[in-house]
Amino acid sequence: MEKDSSSGSENSTRSYDPRDMPYEFEKEISRLRNQATFLWRKERTKLTQLGLKRGMKVLDLGCGPGFISRLLTEDFPGIKLTGIDLNSELLEIAKKELKDSESLVRLVHTSAEKIPFPSNYFDFVYARLVFQHIPNPSTVAEEVFRVLKPGGIFVIHDIDQEILGLIEPDFPMRERLSKKFSKAQAMKGGNRYVGRRLLRILKEAGFANVSMDGIFAHSDELGTEGFEALAGDKEMISTLEKKEYLSKEEADALRAYHDEFHSNPNKIVLVITLLARGIKPSN
Ligand SMILES: C[S@@+](CC[C@H](N)C(=O)[O-])C[C@H]1O[C@@H](n2cnc3c(N)ncnc32)[C@H](O)[C@@H]1O
């Protein structure tokens, strides 16, 4: 793995730090793995529709531990994949994940604000669940515009907390906690409502033909197991309580809800993620 010293890279963003989660590092890595594999079948179809093809020079921006990078190299053979990330510890995992991949070109420890590649270099840039952690999304979008070839494609896959989906049986404190966690992320420079802004960010950076798409993950289609792995457990609730992210009242309510949800055979979960695409004009 290379380090780009000119970009002043640090080891984590303030908004996303795998060492500052409500559970241990290994558990966070396994959460990222679940999050990557569980949506992948649908995601792959969308990426194909949005223009990703075999043979392209692809940048996985904010590749983290490389789980998505590996799936990209497996399902789009012949792509030439570069991964960049701000976190060297995650890149070490990516290195192992991709050790047998002939498609991997480079993994670089750097910030997306200053991508250490020449202008007009990549065919396709993918940023998955990264923009919600970036305090200056316009700077990053402009930098992606620079490194894309004319006609190149930028896809940002992210969320908007307001339309993240639904859950049944519902949790009475869901709205309150969702606002609380979004506020905590915002205080660290992130934005869980970034989804609604993505097309504007792309247009302002110079991208044309912008379009919004979505992935709908429903438990009746995908089963409930993947959602349960993402939902967290009681250990996570206790840590959040200890760190005073949750009051005792909130933590008790969450523990009770956790039992109710897991034992309910009729539960429904629908998760919606957004894919914003822009194309760098050819002239
Ligand atoms: C939630 S993880 C997602 C990882 C991966 N894209 C995935 O979907 O599994 C967010 C990643 O974005 C990286 N990141 C955040 N801001 C960044 C920046 N300015 N430059 C490069 N990477 C960044 C973090 O280090 C982290 O690995």
The ligand as an SDF file (V2000), in Angstrom:
LIG
                    3D

 27 29  0  0  0  0  0  0  0  0999 V2000
  -18.4160    3.5970    6.0720 C   0  0  0  0  0  0  0  0  0  0  0  0
  -16.8410    3.3670    5.3680 S   0  0  0  0  0  0  0  0  0  0  0  0
  -17.2890    2.6950    3.7770 C   0  0  0  0  0  0  0  0  0  0  0  0
  -16.1770    1.8440    3.1880 C   0  0  0  0  0  0  0  0  0  0  0  0
  -16.5010    1.2440    1.8070 C   0  0  0  0  0  0  0  0  0  0  0  0
  -16.7260    2.2510    0.7890 N   0  0  0  0  0  0  0  0  0  0  0  0
  -17.7090    0.3330    1.8840 C   0  0  0  0  0  0  0  0  0  0  0  0
  -18.7660    0.6750    1.3480 O   0  0  0  0  0  0  0  0  0  0  0  0
  -17.5780   -0.7370    2.5000 O   0  0  0  0  0  0  0  0  0  0  0  0
  -16.3410    5.0300    4.9390 C   0  0  0  0  0  0  0  0  0  0  0  0
  -14.9040    5.0760    4.4150 C   0  0  0  0  0  0  0  0  0  0  0  0
  -14.6210    6.3580    3.8650 O   0  0  0  0  0  0  0  0  0  0  0  0
  -13.2950    6.7070    4.2190 C   0  0  0  0  0  0  0  0  0  0  0  0
  -13.1570    8.1650    4.0810 N   0  0  0  0  0  0  0  0  0  0  0  0
  -13.8870    9.1100    4.7010 C   0  0  0  0  0  0  0  0  0  0  0  0
  -13.4790   10.3440    4.3160 N   0  0  0  0  0  0  0  0  0  0  0  0
  -12.4870   10.1600    3.4250 C   0  0  0  0  0  0  0  0  0  0  0  0
  -11.6650   11.0440    2.6570 C   0  0  0  0  0  0  0  0  0  0  0  0
  -11.7770   12.3630    2.7540 N   0  0  0  0  0  0  0  0  0  0  0  0
  -10.7580   10.5090    1.8270 N   0  0  0  0  0  0  0  0  0  0  0  0
  -10.6250    9.1590    1.7150 C   0  0  0  0  0  0  0  0  0  0  0  0
  -11.3650    8.2790    2.4090 N   0  0  0  0  0  0  0  0  0  0  0  0
  -12.2790    8.7680    3.2510 C   0  0  0  0  0  0  0  0  0  0  0  0
  -13.1550    6.1870    5.6450 C   0  0  0  0  0  0  0  0  0  0  0  0
  -11.8140    6.0840    6.0730 O   0  0  0  0  0  0  0  0  0  0  0  0
  -13.8590    4.8350    5.5130 C   0  0  0  0  0  0  0  0  0  0  0  0
  -12.9840    3.8280    5.1040 O   0  0  0  0  0  0  0  0  0  0  0  0
  1  2  1  0
  2  3  1  0
  2 10  1  0
  3  4  1  0
  4  5  1  0
  5  6  1  0
  5  7  1  0
  7  8  2  0
  7  9  1  0
 10 11  1  0
 11 12  1  0
 11 26  1  0
 12 13  1  0
 13 14  1  0
 13 24  1  0
 14 15  1  0
 14 23  1  0
 15 16  2  0
 16 17  1  0
 17 18  1  0
 17 23  2  0
 18 19  1  0
 18 20  2  0
 20 21  1  0
 21 22  2  0
 22 23  1  0
 24 25  1  0
 24 26  1  0
 26 27  1  0
M  CHG  2   2   1   9  -1
M  END
$$$$
